[in-house]
């Protein structure tokens, strides 16, 4: 991750972690997604289904969906793997993110960002921040939101939380918790 950070900074690249997760070792998958969060690197997990994939090695089906010819629901989805992979994340940030992460034990998600673009430009209040909140983490959309520097403009229990920065706000801090927990 340090090498990816250095390369992105030096070359102006946007890093993307791809094709990890062809394992049922949930601790390994969890470690990788936590590292990606800590380094603010987007990721794509591999693999969705067994699909007679010639590149997969090792015993058993290591996919998320057991049988791709059936709907991805019930026993056809490895729910424990889905719970590790389906994490809250910032889909779009109206500014420059300075940190975010998700704690699966408490289901606490946090995001902090500057309201200026990476080039220092002040963004319009019409530019919204969007955070995806998966139902597997926040059952039926029951969550509590604590935010400083912005207002929530999405509907209650939305899967995508939308934030509009407050006038004059230089930073925004967001915390999301399940509704039944206190922080």
Buried (B, 14 or more C-beta within 10 A) or exposed (E): EEEBEEEBEEEEEEBEBEEBBBBBEBEEBBEBBBBBBEBBBEBEBBBEBBBEBEEBEEEEBBBBBBBBEEEBEEEBBBEEBBBBBBBBBBEEBBBBBBEBBBEEEEBBBBBBBBBBBEEEEEBEBEBBBBBBBBEBBBEEEEBBBEBEBBEBEBEEBBEEBBBBBBEEBEBBBBBBBBEEEEE
